[in-house]
Amino acid sequence: MSVAENSKFIALVADNGTEFIAEQKAIFTVQPDIGFVKGRDSYLSFDMLNTDSNSRVNALHATAGASAVIDRMDIFSLANGQLLESLTNYNLWSSIENQYCREDDAHSLVKEGTAPNLRSYNASTGKTDKLNTLVRQNEGTALRTTRDLNAMNLSVISGGSQTGQATYDATDDSDPEMGAKKFTARKFCIPLRSGIFSHFGVSEKLTPILLFGGLRLEFTFAQNDRVLQRIGVANSDDTSREASSFATGIAVDDITANTLVTITNDISNPEELGIVRGAKMIVGGSVAGNNQSFTVQNLHRGDAGTGVPNAKVVLVKTGGNFTANATPSGGIKIWFDTSEPTYKLKNLELKVLQVVPPKAMMKSIIKESQFDYISWDCFLDNLPQSSLSHQSEITSVASAGKCIMTHYIGVANEHDAYASSYYCGEPPHNTFLNSVQYFINNKLYPLKPYNPQAKNDKVVNLNEVIKSFQTIGLEVKRLGDGRGGNLNDYTNTYLHARELARGDQFVYNLKDAEPQIRLGFSAERNATPNGGTAVGNCRMVHFVWSVKTIMVNKDNLQLIL
């Protein structure tokens, strides 16, 4: 690329507001006089705030990070309103790309709010990573914890300054900071994963805003549970308990007529409980009808004369006292009252790097231009839980195809508050997938189907994924966690893929090819995998990648698929 004569960042604000919540849309206008933009250096920035009405601790989804806020991105020509690029399931693709193509976790954590370990599954039950709690175990059980939550910096809880107390008093508020929520806004910067902005492809090119007659960018923000995930209660061994229902709530050691005290020997800091002052909670026993509501008033830390620091939580019942119970059984627990995680975006800005190309390049571009870019289209299919074989038709008519990638979403776990299958996907051993073969233009690829299960053709499956990423100009930098038991299964979100055309100069015409994926399964999805939870019905998301062309001259603009 020739050296630009000059460049500068231009900050654009949304035409329709400065603050946004779930499922709203932000519209940006990029005027034609901006000229040319360097897309890979342009980005979207915003402040995000956890606005949970019940003061619950939430974090960004571990693998999608701040890009989880974008459900879809649409780009139109400002001159004639033509839709030039539509990117659906934007947050899902961001999660996939982060896992396979990011090498520096620390960089991604700071800028985009991803977890320190970019992966979706933990195959072993070994407690090696404190933030493996933001993923799913391969048995299908969600892991969760508040430990190291401050690294996420979105739902911080103050640990206070107390070193210990031997006694606990509901009226004692000697450390008012302990357990106080600090749900302050955090700023994120996320890239524009768009072909028009040259995110994909081997070679980078300038985006000719001038020739497009300006652009209108529309960002549709995702529903709340697509953006935020719950954080539960950590133990010292990095296991956790989900404080969202009686079955998985926090065991109570002592209860009195007017206060409830929880003593948890393996937690040394109250903030690790994930409970803040003002949170609405429920106490109940194994007998139905014993449930009582309360609000967290104080949190205390102390050793109770043992010399061992323990987390002590003093809770006060809403509107009165608890029913006295001097000798509670192990069945008595506390859990959170129902609330939906919510978020708010503030100070939203689109920052584009304006570039003035050399005069010689400018003249050649303005005469007449063909702008090629790589982008995806999504095609959906349902996989019934009872099917032992399935043919998935892909109705793409792209004339310049590059590759196909397929992701599986377990419908039952799609809205899991702790580790959604929308991002985590479902690996082959959960769906019992044991045969994959593509049928394109009356030919089978490969000639024999392969079994993607870990102890069979996992390496074949991953090789196909690597080749497919290469066709869209992205380099696979990690294939998951290969430590210990993780080597024997998929820890990244599972994909199977097919390369259609390799290199910048080659494409595959899908218009009359009628592409199809032929799948086989060893069992129905209502069976229980490895002692975990049955997946049930699945939804398949096919990402079909292709080269698209915008033909531009002084009189006309045309998109060629």
Summary of the structure (lengths in Angstrom):
residues: 561
radius of gyration: 26.2
end to end distance: 26.0
largest distance: 86.5
contacts: 1937
relative contact order: 0.19
helix: 15%
strand: 37%
